[in-house]
Amino acid sequence: MNMPLPGQTTLDFDSEPRKVVINDEQRVWGYIRSHAFGRDNAVKRLEIAEKFGLDVREVSEIVKRLIEKRGKLIGSDSAGYWIPKDMDESKRATQNIRKRFISLAVRLKKLHNWSDEEFSDQLLLALKEKEGHRE
């Protein structure tokens, strides 16, 4: 058997090819990236779920991880998920998130009967806890 020179790569044609594992996150991100550039091309959760044999809740969780842990820029609204193609679409995505956030914040504040100060304290505490749990 010939020995390779230092720094030279050897090829082993007798070994089994290494399997590349593609997880659900990679599949969903690849699909959104290749099919949903711009809001006009948004893809629905159900479409993604059916494409990859997932439950729609799993798709939501995967997209959440892609955004929060992987830093992917994905917009969403009633049209589905999409990658903003310009600043206007990016603004639209953040406006949708802001509207949902405010609606949920009002509900939470009322449910707990918190004062503005208590609500602010709870919100800051929750944000700090969430930031501390990032991977």
N, C-alpha and C positions, 0 to 999 in steps of 0.2 A: 504494500500500500504506500502510495506517495504521501509524504508529509507536506502540509502547506508551509509556505514561507511565512515568517512573522507578518501579521497584519493582513494575510490573505484569507479569504473566505473559502470554506469547503462546502461542497454540495453533496448532500446525502440523498440519493435517489431511491434508496431502499426503505427509508423510513416512511411512516404514514404522514400524509399532509396534516398540518396543524389546522384544527377547526377554528374558525373565527366565530366567536359568540356575539350575536347581535341581540341586545335586550330590547324590551318593549319601549324603553325611553328612546333608544336610538332609532327604532322603527318609526315611532310617532313623530319624533323631531324630523327625521328624513322626509316623511310624508308631508308634514306641514311646510317644510322648507321647499320642497319641490312642487307642491300643488297649491299653496295658499299665499303667494306673494301678492300683497295688496288685498284690501277688504273685499273688492269685487270677486276675488277668488277664494273667499273664506270657505273652510271645510267644517262641517257639522261634527259634533261628538259622535253621533250615531254612525256617520260615514266611516270615521276612523275606527270605531269599535268593531264594526262589521268587517272592515278591511283586515284587521289583525286578530279577530276572534276575542275581543276584550269586552268587558262590561263598560257601559258609558261612565259609571263612577270611577272605574280604573283609568279611563282616558282623562277625566278631570284631574285625578290625583297625579297622573304622569305629567300633564301640562303644568300643574302647580309646581312640581319638582323642577321641571325644565326652566320655569321662570325664576323661582325662588332660590334654587340650589345651583343651577347651571348657568344662570344669567342670560337665558334666551329671551329675546324680545318678541313676545307673542301677544297680539291684541285679541280681544274677544268681545262679542256682544251677541245679539239675537241672530246675526248672520253666521256665526261660528267662530273658529279660530283663524287668525291670519297673521302674517308678518307685515307690519306697517311699511309701506313703500316710500313714505315721505313724512315730513313733519306734521302735516295736517292729519294724516292717519294716526300718527303717534299721539297727537293731542286728543284725537277722538277716543283712542283706547284709554288714555289716562282719565278723560272726562267720564267715561263709563265706569271705571273703577271708583272714581271719586263719588259719583252718584250712589253706587252700591254701598260704599263705605259709610257715607253720611246716613243713608237709610238704616243700615244696620246699627250704627252708633246711636242714633235716636232711639231705636227699639231697645238696645241694651241699657241705655241710660234710664229709660222709663221702667224697664223690668226691675232694675235694681234700686230705683228711686234715688239715684245718686245726684248730688249737687254738681255744678259745673267743675268745682275743684276736685271732688272725689272722682268724677269721671276722668278728668285730665290725669290725675295720679294713677288711676287704674290703667289707662291707655298707655302711659309712659312705662309702667311696670311691665305690661304685656309686651310692648315693643322690645324692651331690654331683655326679657326672657327669650323672646323669639330670636333676637340677634345672638344670644348666647348659645343657642342650640343649632346654629348653622354648622354644616359639615364642611 
